[in-house]
Amino acid sequence: MSFEDLPSDWPARVLDDPVLTADVVDLVVSDADRSAGALGFLLCRPGGTLAQPVMVGDLDREDPVDVVTRMVEIIADLPDTPGFVLAIARRRGLVDDADRRVHQRALEACEGAGLTLWGTYLATHAGVSLLPVAAGLVPRTGAA
């Protein structure tokens, strides 16, 4: 699947379907973001539809875990933004321990801020993959 497979009504759909959301991440995360390395925060409206993607690049200068921490604090203060989808963008590779640390930080920060994390995805030039969540650590869903 890819962004070319998105249904025409995708902007009105909730980002709780991993296949649809992976395609949206594929659309939003550019080749340049994947080449350079970036974090994408797909801000959601109440109900879980995409409101606005925000990309944070230049990650060579800062630990992505710290970027997630700061962005969650910012997102928590935004009106009508109860959560987001996180996209980790890089050139290539499979999910690794660094991705898992970023994902875990996002889960913890969202829990502390009362935000919904609709999912974390790795976007590379080869495609988009959902990072799994261990039993008992299911992210909050169903934004108010």
QUICORHU-V273608 format. One record per helix or strand of 2 or more residues. SS is the DSSP state (H for helix, E for strand). FROM is the first residue (numbers start at 1). LEN is the number of residues. If there is no record, write none. Layout:
BEGIN
SS_FROM_LEN + SS_FROM_LEN
END
This chain:
BEGIN
H_3_3 + H_10_3 + H_18_11 + H_31_6 + E_38_7 + E_50_8 + H_59_3 + H_64_13 + E_83_7 + H_97_17 + E_116_9 + E_127_4
END
